[in-house]
Amino acid sequence: MRLLGLDPGLQATGWGIIESDGLHLRHVANGTVRSTASLPLSARLVEIHDGLMAVVEQYQPSDAAVEETFVNKNPTSTLKLGQARGVALLVPALKGLLVAEYSPNHIKKSVVGAGHAAKEQIHAMVNVLLPGVAIHGADAADALAVAICHAHNRAGRLAQIKAVESSVAAQSHAGGKRWAGQRIGRRS
């Protein structure tokens, strides 16, 4: 199973691809999509979109996981982060992937064993779980942690997602409106 982890950010969105067979993890690739700070917000979001689309097309993950946004003290920064996160959710969804979301504390607990672990602890554990890997920056390390978290929690999270989709599909067939998150085209 090939999994994509995403750590969204407006300046830098980290991505990490791993393979998991249930017990073993194997690194495939990692990197960062950067946006040009001097461009308007809309153009920066297009840069993130295009960069992530290239990653998904090249590595063909089976599903994806995205870190949830934390609320920053600066509301403008939080809104911009939310917009970048929207792109990170959109790209794999457009490709028909199941997209799971995890809180920062859940990711830390899943990877390190403590929900309030420091970034250094997370990066050290990523290096332990994926030995010998050249990690291309802190954002890529965070994205690999998201992918590892998803590998550890995938079965339960996908069952939740499928239950919601089934409920929505039943409502849709009963004449209800289409839910905005309902899958458009699912890759098999």
Z-matrix of the N, CA and C atoms (Angstrom, degrees):
N
C 1 1.436
C 2 1.529 1 107.73
N 3 1.308 2 116.29 1 123.31
C 4 1.465 3 121.33 2 179.58
C 5 1.524 4 109.19 3 -98.56
N 6 1.329 5 116.00 4 124.53
C 7 1.457 6 122.01 5 -173.31
C 8 1.525 7 111.15 6 -119.91
N 9 1.317 8 115.49 7 139.67
C 10 1.461 9 122.95 8 177.65
C 11 1.519 10 108.70 9 -108.67
N 12 1.326 11 116.72 10 125.24
C 13 1.459 12 122.12 11 173.42
C 14 1.514 13 108.85 12 -108.07
N 15 1.336 14 116.73 13 138.10
C 16 1.461 15 121.39 14 -178.89
C 17 1.522 16 110.86 15 -128.29
N 18 1.331 17 114.99 16 132.81
C 19 1.461 18 122.84 17 174.68
C 20 1.527 19 106.41 18 -115.83
N 21 1.353 20 117.47 19 93.26
C 22 1.460 21 119.59 20 -171.80
C 23 1.522 22 114.19 21 -72.99
N 24 1.312 23 114.43 22 145.77
C 25 1.453 24 122.69 23 174.81
C 26 1.513 25 108.48 24 -162.73
N 27 1.318 26 117.56 25 152.34
C 28 1.459 27 119.92 26 -179.14
C 29 1.522 28 111.19 27 -73.46
N 30 1.327 29 117.79 28 -41.41
C 31 1.464 30 120.27 29 178.63
C 32 1.519 31 111.50 30 -76.39
N 33 1.335 32 116.01 31 -42.92
C 34 1.464 33 120.99 32 -176.96
C 35 1.523 34 109.16 33 -145.59
N 36 1.317 35 116.51 34 124.70
C 37 1.459 36 122.79 35 174.68
C 38 1.519 37 107.26 36 -109.83
N 39 1.329 38 115.29 37 114.74
C 40 1.460 39 119.83 38 179.49
C 41 1.516 40 110.84 39 -81.41
N 42 1.330 41 115.39 40 146.76
C 43 1.458 42 120.72 41 175.71
C 44 1.528 43 109.12 42 -136.98
N 45 1.318 44 115.06 43 147.08
C 46 1.457 45 120.66 44 178.40
C 47 1.516 46 109.46 45 -146.06
N 48 1.313 47 115.78 46 136.21
C 49 1.471 48 121.92 47 179.36
C 50 1.521 49 107.67 48 -117.45
N 51 1.335 50 115.63 49 127.40
C 52 1.462 51 120.94 50 174.44
C 53 1.523 52 108.63 51 -129.96
N 54 1.321 53 115.29 52 163.87
C 55 1.459 54 121.26 53 171.02
C 56 1.512 55 107.28 54 -116.60
N 57 1.327 56 115.41 55 140.69
C 58 1.458 57 121.43 56 -179.52
C 59 1.518 58 108.63 57 -135.09
N 60 1.329 59 115.52 58 132.85
C 61 1.465 60 119.66 59 175.17
C 62 1.526 61 110.34 60 -106.40
N 63 1.310 62 116.38 61 15.39
C 64 1.456 63 121.55 62 -178.78
C 65 1.512 64 112.06 63 106.06
N 66 1.328 65 117.36 64 -39.68
C 67 1.460 66 121.69 65 179.94
C 68 1.519 67 112.63 66 -114.65
N 69 1.302 68 116.60 67 -36.48
C 70 1.464 69 121.17 68 -174.62
C 71 1.522 70 110.85 69 -109.64
N 72 1.325 71 114.50 70 144.67
C 73 1.457 72 121.73 71 175.97
C 74 1.519 73 108.72 72 -112.84
N 75 1.332 74 115.78 73 141.31
C 76 1.459 75 120.41 74 176.88
C 77 1.523 76 108.27 75 -136.21
N 78 1.326 77 115.46 76 129.77
C 79 1.458 78 121.54 77 178.07
C 80 1.521 79 109.73 78 -72.10
N 81 1.324 80 116.19 79 137.77
C 82 1.459 81 121.56 80 174.91
C 83 1.525 82 109.59 81 -110.06
N 84 1.335 83 116.85 82 -54.01
C 85 1.469 84 120.60 83 -178.35
C 86 1.527 85 109.10 84 -166.05
N 87 1.322 86 115.71 85 162.21
C 88 1.462 87 120.84 86 174.78
C 89 1.519 88 108.97 87 -155.93
N 90 1.309 89 115.71 88 159.62
C 91 1.455 90 119.76 89 179.22
C 92 1.514 91 111.41 90 178.66
N 93 1.311 92 114.32 91 -168.07
C 94 1.460 93 121.39 92 -177.76
C 95 1.518 94 109.22 93 -138.83
N 96 1.324 95 115.93 94 135.55
C 97 1.459 96 121.89 95 171.67
C 98 1.521 97 106.18 96 -99.27
N 99 1.325 98 116.20 97 121.50
C 100 1.468 99 120.76 98 -178.14
C 101 1.528 100 109.75 99 -108.15
N 102 1.327 101 114.52 100 145.12
C 103 1.461 102 119.18 101 174.88
C 104 1.528 103 108.46 102 -108.46
N 105 1.312 104 115.39 103 155.33
C 106 1.460 105 122.31 104 -177.45
C 107 1.528 106 109.51 105 -84.80
N 108 1.331 107 116.08 106 114.54
C 109 1.469 108 121.82 107 -173.68
C 110 1.528 109 113.32 108 -59.94
N 111 1.329 110 117.91 109 -28.26
C 112 1.468 111 120.28 110 -176.80
C 113 1.531 112 112.95 111 -79.71
N 114 1.324 113 117.83 112 -9.13
C 115 1.467 114 121.10 113 -179.04
C 116 1.529 115 110.95 114 -84.26
N 117 1.334 116 116.71 115 158.47
C 118 1.468 117 119.62 116 173.74
C 119 1.538 118 110.08 117 -63.22
N 120 1.323 119 115.96 118 157.21
C 121 1.460 120 121.35 119 -177.44
C 122 1.523 121 112.11 120 -53.39
N 123 1.319 122 117.50 121 -44.56
C 124 1.466 123 120.04 122 -177.74
C 125 1.527 124 111.63 123 -60.48
N 126 1.321 125 117.45 124 -40.25
C 127 1.465 126 121.17 125 179.10
C 128 1.528 127 110.90 126 -68.72
N 129 1.333 128 116.78 127 -35.21
C 130 1.470 129 120.21 128 178.05
C 131 1.525 130 110.31 129 -66.10
N 132 1.325 131 116.58 130 -39.27
C 133 1.463 132 119.99 131 178.08
C 134 1.528 133 110.91 132 -65.87
N 135 1.332 134 117.19 133 -35.75
C 136 1.468 135 120.81 134 175.59
C 137 1.526 136 109.90 135 -63.86
N 138 1.332 137 117.76 136 -41.31
C 139 1.472 138 120.50 137 177.60
C 140 1.526 139 111.00 138 -59.73
N 141 1.329 140 116.64 139 -43.26
C 142 1.468 141 120.24 140 178.84
C 143 1.526 142 109.55 141 -64.45
N 144 1.323 143 116.85 142 -45.87
C 145 1.467 144 121.88 143 178.53
C 146 1.523 145 111.12 144 -55.93
N 147 1.325 146 116.26 145 -52.31
C 148 1.462 147 120.43 146 -176.90
C 149 1.525 148 111.78 147 -63.17
N 150 1.332 149 116.73 148 -41.01
C 151 1.463 150 120.25 149 178.91
C 152 1.515 151 112.14 150 -63.81
N 153 1.337 152 117.14 151 -44.03
C 154 1.466 153 120.09 152 179.78
C 155 1.528 154 111.62 153 -70.12
N 156 1.330 155 117.55 154 -35.63
C 157 1.470 156 119.93 155 176.14
C 158 1.526 157 110.10 156 -60.59
N 159 1.323 158 116.93 157 -41.17
C 160 1.465 159 120.46 158 178.79
C 161 1.527 160 110.76 159 -62.51
N 162 1.331 161 117.38 160 -40.35
C 163 1.472 162 121.50 161 178.64
C 164 1.525 163 110.22 162 -63.48
N 165 1.328 164 116.96 163 -47.92
C 166 1.469 165 120.97 164 -178.68
C 167 1.525 166 110.48 165 -63.56
N 168 1.314 167 117.21 166 -42.27
C 169 1.468 168 120.38 167 -179.95
C 170 1.523 169 111.65 168 -66.84
N 171 1.327 170 117.46 169 -38.81
C 172 1.461 171 120.06 170 -178.94
C 173 1.522 172 112.74 171 -71.69
N 174 1.341 173 118.02 172 -43.30
C 175 1.467 174 120.85 173 -171.11
C 176 1.523 175 114.60 174 -101.11
N 177 1.329 176 118.42 175 -10.87
C 178 1.466 177 123.14 176 174.32
C 179 1.533 178 114.10 177 47.86
N 180 1.334 179 118.75 178 58.84
C 181 1.469 180 119.60 179 177.61
C 182 1.529 181 110.89 180 -68.01
N 183 1.333 182 115.77 181 157.59
C 184 1.462 183 120.26 182 178.70
C 185 1.522 184 111.66 183 -87.35
N 186 1.318 185 117.96 184 -31.06
C 187 1.452 186 121.21 185 170.62
C 188 1.521 187 109.71 186 -156.36
N 189 1.336 188 114.79 187 174.53
C 190 1.464 189 119.92 188 -171.40
C 191 1.522 190 110.66 189 -135.97
N 192 1.325 191 114.61 190 160.80
C 193 1.464 192 121.68 191 175.41
C 194 1.524 193 107.90 192 -138.76
N 195 1.329 194 115.12 193 141.13
C 196 1.459 195 121.82 194 -176.97
C 197 1.525 196 108.58 195 -127.58
N 198 1.324 197 115.45 196 137.57
C 199 1.462 198 119.63 197 176.17
C 200 1.525 199 109.49 198 -71.94
N 201 1.339 200 115.62 199 134.92
C 202 1.459 201 120.42 200 177.40
C 203 1.526 202 110.02 201 -70.42
N 204 1.322 203 115.61 202 154.07
C 205 1.456 204 121.91 203 -179.52
C 206 1.520 205 110.76 204 -78.77
N 207 1.314 206 115.35 205 138.53
C 208 1.462 207 119.46 206 171.19
C 209 1.523 208 107.34 207 -98.80
N 210 1.312 209 116.64 208 153.22
C 211 1.462 210 120.88 209 -179.23
C 212 1.519 211 108.80 210 -84.21
N 213 1.319 212 115.01 211 120.04
C 214 1.454 213 123.21 212 -179.32
C 215 1.530 214 109.04 213 -85.52
N 216 1.315 215 116.49 214 162.11
C 217 1.472 216 120.48 215 176.19
C 218 1.522 217 111.02 216 -67.14
N 219 1.323 218 117.04 217 -28.42
C 220 1.454 219 122.08 218 -179.86
C 221 1.535 220 108.88 219 -94.85
N 222 1.338 221 118.79 220 110.95
C 223 1.465 222 120.02 221 -176.71
C 224 1.526 223 113.69 222 -61.71
N 225 1.326 224 117.89 223 -33.63
C 226 1.463 225 120.44 224 178.94
C 227 1.522 226 110.61 225 -64.62
N 228 1.325 227 117.02 226 -43.25
C 229 1.467 228 120.83 227 177.75
C 230 1.520 229 110.88 228 -62.85
N 231 1.332 230 116.89 229 -40.53
C 232 1.461 231 120.81 230 179.33
C 233 1.524 232 110.58 231 -62.94
N 234 1.335 233 117.40 232 -41.93
C 235 1.465 234 120.63 233 178.94
C 236 1.527 235 111.38 234 -64.16
N 237 1.321 236 117.39 235 -42.88
C 238 1.464 237 120.53 236 179.55
C 239 1.521 238 110.86 237 -65.54
N 240 1.329 239 116.97 238 -40.86
C 241 1.459 240 120.72 239 176.38
C 242 1.526 241 109.90 240 -61.60
N 243 1.327 242 116.22 241 -40.92
C 244 1.460 243 120.38 242 178.50
C 245 1.518 244 112.35 243 -61.93
N 246 1.321 245 116.95 244 -35.99
C 247 1.463 246 120.07 245 178.39
C 248 1.528 247 110.96 246 -69.37
N 249 1.320 248 117.25 247 -40.38
C 250 1.470 249 120.48 248 176.17
C 251 1.527 250 109.92 249 -65.19
N 252 1.325 251 116.39 250 -38.51
C 253 1.458 252 121.06 251 178.09
C 254 1.529 253 110.59 252 -64.36
N 255 1.333 254 116.23 253 -36.68
C 256 1.463 255 120.25 254 176.39
C 257 1.517 256 111.58 255 -59.15
N 258 1.323 257 116.98 256 -41.23
C 259 1.465 258 121.13 257 176.80
C 260 1.531 259 109.87 258 -64.93
N 261 1.342 260 116.77 259 -41.49
C 262 1.469 261 120.78 260 179.77
C 263 1.530 262 111.44 261 -64.00
N 264 1.315 263 118.02 262 -31.93
C 265 1.468 264 121.44 263 175.56
C 266 1.527 265 111.12 264 -76.92
N 267 1.320 266 116.32 265 -37.27
C 268 1.459 267 122.09 266 -175.67
C 269 1.524 268 113.10 267 -67.54
N 270 1.320 269 117.30 268 -46.48
C 271 1.464 270 120.37 269 -172.89
C 272 1.530 271 112.42 270 -56.88
N 273 1.339 272 120.39 271 -54.57
C 274 1.469 273 117.90 272 179.09
C 275 1.530 274 112.47 273 -65.55
N 276 1.339 275 117.61 274 -32.65
C 277 1.468 276 120.03 275 178.36
C 278 1.526 277 110.72 276 -64.23
N 279 1.337 278 117.17 277 -39.07
C 280 1.463 279 120.55 278 177.39
C 281 1.521 280 111.81 279 -62.20
N 282 1.319 281 116.69 280 -29.43
C 283 1.467 282 121.47 281 179.51
C 284 1.531 283 111.71 282 -87.85
N 285 1.341 284 117.21 283 5.86
C 286 1.457 285 121.06 284 176.79
C 287 1.513 286 114.94 285 80.77
N 288 1.328 287 117.58 286 16.21
C 289 1.461 288 120.39 287 -179.64
C 290 1.520 289 110.64 288 -85.24
N 291 1.326 290 116.10 289 148.13
C 292 1.453 291 120.04 290 168.28
C 293 1.526 292 106.81 291 -70.66
N 294 1.322 293 117.43 292 136.73
C 295 1.460 294 121.70 293 -178.14
C 296 1.526 295 108.81 294 -122.68
N 297 1.321 296 115.78 295 116.25
C 298 1.463 297 121.72 296 176.62
C 299 1.520 298 108.68 297 -98.71
N 300 1.328 299 116.03 298 156.31
C 301 1.458 300 121.61 299 178.30
C 302 1.518 301 108.47 300 -128.22
N 303 1.330 302 115.80 301 139.62
C 304 1.458 303 121.36 302 -179.28
C 305 1.521 304 109.60 303 -133.74
N 306 1.318 305 116.05 304 141.65
C 307 1.463 306 120.52 305 176.75
C 308 1.529 307 109.27 306 -73.11
N 309 1.330 308 117.64 307 155.29
C 310 1.465 309 119.68 308 177.69
C 311 1.534 310 112.53 309 -55.58
N 312 1.335 311 117.73 310 -40.95
C 313 1.469 312 119.90 311 -179.98
C 314 1.520 313 112.10 312 -66.86
N 315 1.334 314 117.33 313 -36.12
C 316 1.468 315 120.18 314 177.99
C 317 1.533 316 110.22 315 -65.78
N 318 1.313 317 116.29 316 -40.78
C 319 1.469 318 120.67 317 178.50
C 320 1.526 319 109.66 318 -62.25
N 321 1.325 320 116.54 319 -47.25
C 322 1.470 321 120.76 320 180.00
C 323 1.522 322 110.89 321 -60.31
N 324 1.323 323 116.68 322 -45.26
C 325 1.461 324 120.10 323 -178.93
C 326 1.527 325 111.10 324 -65.09
N 327 1.317 326 116.99 325 -38.82
C 328 1.457 327 121.37 326 -178.97
C 329 1.528 328 112.26 327 -68.70
N 330 1.324 329 116.69 328 -36.65
C 331 1.470 330 120.76 329 -175.87
C 332 1.525 331 112.02 330 -89.66
N 333 1.335 332 116.90 331 -42.75
C 334 1.469 333 121.33 332 -173.82
C 335 1.524 334 112.59 333 -102.87
N 336 1.335 335 116.36 334 -30.47
C 337 1.457 336 120.24 335 -176.75
C 338 1.514 337 112.69 336 103.59
N 339 1.335 338 117.00 337 -3.01
C 340 1.466 339 121.80 338 179.13
C 341 1.527 340 108.44 339 -135.67
N 342 1.329 341 116.67 340 129.06
C 343 1.456 342 121.40 341 -176.03
C 344 1.511 343 115.50 342 -70.66
N 345 1.320 344 117.08 343 -13.81
C 346 1.465 345 119.64 344 -179.89
C 347 1.529 346 110.96 345 -118.44
N 348 1.322 347 116.28 346 34.54
C 349 1.465 348 121.48 347 -179.31
C 350 1.529 349 110.39 348 -67.79
N 351 1.317 350 115.69 349 148.73
C 352 1.466 351 121.77 350 176.66
C 353 1.525 352 109.42 351 -75.98
N 354 1.332 353 115.60 352 156.53
C 355 1.469 354 120.47 353 179.39
C 356 1.525 355 111.78 354 -55.42
N 357 1.325 356 116.83 355 -37.40
C 358 1.469 357 120.32 356 -179.76
C 359 1.527 358 110.96 357 -62.35
N 360 1.332 359 116.74 358 -38.10
C 361 1.466 360 120.53 359 178.29
C 362 1.527 361 110.73 360 -66.45
N 363 1.313 362 116.15 361 -40.58
C 364 1.467 363 120.27 362 179.47
C 365 1.521 364 109.95 363 -63.45
N 366 1.320 365 116.78 364 -47.33
C 367 1.463 366 120.71 365 -178.52
C 368 1.527 367 110.67 366 -64.20
N 369 1.334 368 117.21 367 -38.43
C 370 1.470 369 120.48 368 177.75
C 371 1.523 370 110.47 369 -63.58
N 372 1.335 371 117.48 370 -41.75
C 373 1.458 372 120.23 371 -179.65
C 374 1.527 373 111.40 372 -69.86
N 375 1.322 374 117.78 373 -35.39
C 376 1.470 375 120.50 374 174.79
C 377 1.525 376 109.06 375 -59.43
N 378 1.341 377 117.03 376 -41.93
C 379 1.469 378 120.73 377 177.78
C 380 1.520 379 112.19 378 -64.95
N 381 1.339 380 117.37 379 -33.00
C 382 1.470 381 120.98 380 177.47
C 383 1.528 382 110.17 381 -70.74
N 384 1.329 383 116.32 382 -43.77
C 385 1.465 384 120.79 383 -176.87
C 386 1.524 385 113.00 384 -74.85
N 387 1.326 386 116.31 385 -26.15
C 388 1.466 387 121.92 386 178.79
C 389 1.527 388 108.40 387 -126.48
N 390 1.334 389 117.68 388 70.75
C 391 1.472 390 120.76 389 -172.62
C 392 1.530 391 113.34 390 -63.87
N 393 1.327 392 114.14 391 143.21
C 394 1.460 393 121.07 392 174.73
C 395 1.515 394 114.99 393 77.31
N 396 1.311 395 117.68 394 8.95
C 397 1.459 396 121.41 395 -176.92
C 398 1.524 397 110.18 396 -87.88
N 399 1.322 398 116.26 397 134.89
C 400 1.465 399 121.08 398 172.63
C 401 1.523 400 107.27 399 -84.36
N 402 1.330 401 115.95 400 110.50
C 403 1.460 402 120.52 401 -178.63
C 404 1.521 403 108.12 402 -94.72
N 405 1.330 404 115.51 403 128.10
C 406 1.457 405 121.98 404 -172.95
C 407 1.524 406 112.23 405 -92.50
N 408 1.337 407 116.18 406 65.64
C 409 1.459 408 121.59 407 174.73
C 410 1.513 409 114.14 408 102.10
N 411 1.334 410 114.77 409 165.90
C 412 1.467 411 122.09 410 -176.71
C 413 1.521 412 112.16 411 -64.73
N 414 1.328 413 117.69 412 -37.11
C 415 1.467 414 120.07 413 -179.80
C 416 1.526 415 110.89 414 -67.07
N 417 1.321 416 117.14 415 -38.17
C 418 1.466 417 120.74 416 176.82
C 419 1.525 418 110.59 417 -67.40
N 420 1.337 419 117.28 418 -38.53
C 421 1.471 420 120.70 419 177.09
C 422 1.524 421 110.38 420 -62.75
N 423 1.326 422 116.89 421 -42.20
C 424 1.463 423 120.48 422 177.40
C 425 1.527 424 110.90 423 -63.10
N 426 1.326 425 117.04 424 -40.13
C 427 1.464 426 120.69 425 179.01
C 428 1.528 427 111.17 426 -65.42
N 429 1.330 428 117.21 427 -38.93
C 430 1.470 429 119.90 428 175.65
C 431 1.527 430 110.23 429 -63.21
N 432 1.334 431 117.22 430 -37.13
C 433 1.469 432 120.68 431 176.58
C 434 1.529 433 110.56 432 -63.11
N 435 1.328 434 117.45 433 -38.68
C 436 1.469 435 121.18 434 176.83
C 437 1.528 436 109.77 435 -63.02
N 438 1.334 437 117.10 436 -43.66
C 439 1.470 438 120.91 437 179.12
C 440 1.528 439 111.07 438 -64.15
N 441 1.329 440 117.20 439 -40.80
C 442 1.472 441 121.51 440 178.35
C 443 1.525 442 109.75 441 -64.17
N 444 1.314 443 116.82 442 -44.19
C 445 1.467 444 121.48 443 176.89
C 446 1.526 445 109.66 444 -57.13
N 447 1.313 446 116.71 445 -44.39
C 448 1.466 447 120.34 446 -179.43
C 449 1.529 448 110.72 447 -65.50
N 450 1.311 449 117.29 448 -38.57
C 451 1.472 450 119.95 449 177.21
C 452 1.524 451 110.41 450 -60.89
N 453 1.321 452 117.45 451 -38.60
C 454 1.468 453 121.89 452 -179.26
C 455 1.524 454 112.78 453 -75.36
N 456 1.321 455 117.69 454 -26.56
C 457 1.466 456 121.89 455 -172.91
C 458 1.524 457 113.95 456 -116.95
N 459 1.317 458 116.79 457 4.74
C 460 1.459 459 122.61 458 -169.68
C 461 1.520 460 114.11 459 -55.75
N 462 1.305 461 118.35 460 -49.45
C 463 1.468 462 121.17 461 -173.77
C 464 1.527 463 111.42 462 -58.94
N 465 1.316 464 116.95 463 -48.09
C 466 1.459 465 120.33 464 -179.51
C 467 1.513 466 112.57 465 -66.71
N 468 1.327 467 117.31 466 -41.78
C 469 1.463 468 121.10 467 -177.83
C 470 1.529 469 110.51 468 -68.16
N 471 1.332 470 117.55 469 -40.16
C 472 1.461 471 119.51 470 -179.70
C 473 1.521 472 111.33 471 -68.17
N 474 1.326 473 117.33 472 -33.67
C 475 1.467 474 120.42 473 176.14
C 476 1.530 475 109.79 474 -62.26
N 477 1.335 476 117.07 475 -40.20
C 478 1.470 477 120.62 476 177.73
C 479 1.529 478 110.83 477 -64.21
N 480 1.330 479 116.67 478 -45.63
C 481 1.463 480 121.21 479 -178.97
C 482 1.527 481 110.05 480 -62.07
N 483 1.338 482 116.99 481 -45.55
C 484 1.468 483 120.49 482 -178.83
C 485 1.521 484 111.55 483 -65.69
N 486 1.330 485 118.04 484 -34.86
C 487 1.463 486 120.92 485 177.68
C 488 1.526 487 110.38 486 -63.61
N 489 1.325 488 116.78 487 -41.97
C 490 1.465 489 120.59 488 177.83
C 491 1.523 490 109.77 489 -65.00
N 492 1.338 491 117.23 490 -44.16
C 493 1.464 492 120.51 491 179.85
C 494 1.525 493 111.17 492 -61.77
N 495 1.336 494 117.57 493 -40.97
C 496 1.467 495 121.38 494 179.21
C 497 1.521 496 110.61 495 -63.32
N 498 1.310 497 116.18 496 -42.66
C 499 1.460 498 120.94 497 178.73
C 500 1.522 499 110.83 498 -62.85
N 501 1.316 500 115.96 499 -43.19
C 502 1.463 501 120.87 500 179.72
C 503 1.518 502 110.16 501 -66.26
N 504 1.331 503 117.18 502 -41.88
C 505 1.464 504 120.92 503 179.41
C 506 1.523 505 110.41 504 -62.96
N 507 1.325 506 117.53 505 -40.66
C 508 1.465 507 121.26 506 178.75
C 509 1.525 508 110.15 507 -63.06
N 510 1.321 509 116.99 508 -41.81
C 511 1.460 510 120.51 509 178.11
C 512 1.522 511 110.73 510 -65.65
N 513 1.326 512 116.12 511 -38.08
C 514 1.456 513 121.47 512 -179.79
C 515 1.526 514 110.46 513 -64.48
N 516 1.337 515 117.41 514 -43.66
C 517 1.463 516 121.59 515 179.94
C 518 1.526 517 111.23 516 -69.65
N 519 1.330 518 116.96 517 -23.87
C 520 1.460 519 121.30 518 179.79
C 521 1.532 520 111.20 519 -86.88
N 522 1.319 521 116.90 520 9.66
C 523 1.455 522 120.68 521 177.56
C 524 1.512 523 114.21 522 96.91
N 525 1.338 524 117.17 523 4.77
C 526 1.458 525 120.65 524 179.05
C 527 1.516 526 110.98 525 -74.77
N 528 1.300 527 115.89 526 168.01
C 529 1.462 528 120.36 527 178.46
C 530 1.518 529 110.03 528 -75.95
N 531 1.317 530 114.62 529 155.56
C 532 1.456 531 121.22 530 177.94
C 533 1.517 532 108.76 531 -73.90
N 534 1.316 533 115.95 532 129.76
C 535 1.456 534 122.77 533 177.88
C 536 1.516 535 108.56 534 -73.31
N 537 1.322 536 117.38 535 139.89
C 538 1.465 537 121.59 536 -176.44
C 539 1.519 538 112.15 537 -59.67
N 540 1.330 539 118.10 538 -30.30
C 541 1.461 540 120.96 539 -178.89
C 542 1.511 541 114.28 540 -89.80
N 543 1.321 542 116.77 541 1.33
C 544 1.462 543 119.64 542 -178.54
C 545 1.521 544 109.49 543 -64.95
N 546 1.296 545 115.45 544 139.94
C 547 1.443 546 121.53 545 -175.70
C 548 1.521 547 111.34 546 -64.13
N 549 1.308 548 116.11 547 135.64
C 550 1.458 549 121.92 548 179.03
C 551 1.518 550 109.48 549 -84.51
N 552 1.291 551 116.89 550 -54.09
C 553 1.453 552 121.91 551 179.29
C 554 1.506 553 108.26 552 -144.07
N 555 1.292 554 118.04 553 122.71
C 556 1.461 555 121.11 554 -175.52
C 557 1.509 556 109.96 555 -102.69
N 558 1.302 557 114.81 556 130.63
C 559 1.453 558 121.01 557 176.92
C 560 1.514 559 107.71 558 -77.19
N 561 1.312 560 118.51 559 133.78
C 562 1.467 561 120.12 560 -179.91
C 563 1.492 562 112.43 561 -95.67
